[in-house]
Amino acid sequence: MLKRMILAALATAFVAAFALPVQIAPAAAEGASCKQAAKAKYADDRKARRAYKKECKTAYKATQKA
């Protein structure tokens, strides 16, 4: 019984870890390009990925001018 409960808790934690979205901010993705960061954050949504990439590029250019 205890073994089943431990395995069920482990399986639940494993599924929950993959279900949570990954949040990547432009500053956190310094080594990655805006395209790679957008693909990591929005793997399934092409429109959101494009909008994020555009915002990321704008933020990057603003930091380069300053």
C-alpha positions in Angstrom: 0.0 0.0 0.0 2.8 2.4 0.9 4.7 1.5 -2.2 1.6 2.3 -4.4 1.2 5.7 -2.7 4.8 6.6 -3.2 4.7 5.6 -6.8 1.4 7.5 -7.4 3.0 10.7 -5.8 6.1 10.3 -7.9 4.0 9.9 -11.1 1.9 12.9 -10.2 5.0 15.0 -9.6 6.5 13.9 -12.9 3.3 14.8 -14.9 3.0 18.1 -13.1 6.6 19.0 -13.9 5.9 18.7 -17.6 2.5 20.4 -17.5 3.8 23.6 -16.0 4.7 26.3 -18.6 8.3 27.5 -18.9 8.7 31.2 -18.5 11.6 32.8 -20.2 12.1 36.5 -20.0 14.3 38.4 -22.6 16.8 39.2 -19.9 16.9 35.5 -18.7 17.6 34.3 -22.3 20.8 36.4 -22.8 22.8 33.6 -24.4 19.9 32.6 -26.7 18.6 34.6 -29.6 15.1 36.1 -29.6 14.0 33.4 -32.0 15.3 30.6 -29.7 13.8 32.2 -26.6 10.4 32.6 -28.4 10.4 29.0 -29.5 11.2 27.8 -26.0 8.4 29.9 -24.5 5.7 29.4 -27.1 6.5 26.0 -28.7 2.9 25.5 -30.1 1.6 29.0 -30.8 3.1 30.5 -33.9 1.4 33.9 -33.5 2.4 34.3 -29.9 5.9 33.3 -30.8 6.2 35.9 -33.5 4.8 38.6 -31.2 7.3 37.6 -28.5 10.2 37.6 -30.9 9.2 41.2 -32.1 9.0 42.4 -28.5 12.3 40.8 -27.7 14.1 42.4 -30.6 12.7 45.8 -29.7 13.9 45.4 -26.1 17.3 44.2 -27.3 17.7 47.2 -29.6 16.6 49.6 -26.9 19.3 48.2 -24.6 22.0 48.5 -27.3 21.3 52.2 -27.9 21.5 53.1 -24.2 
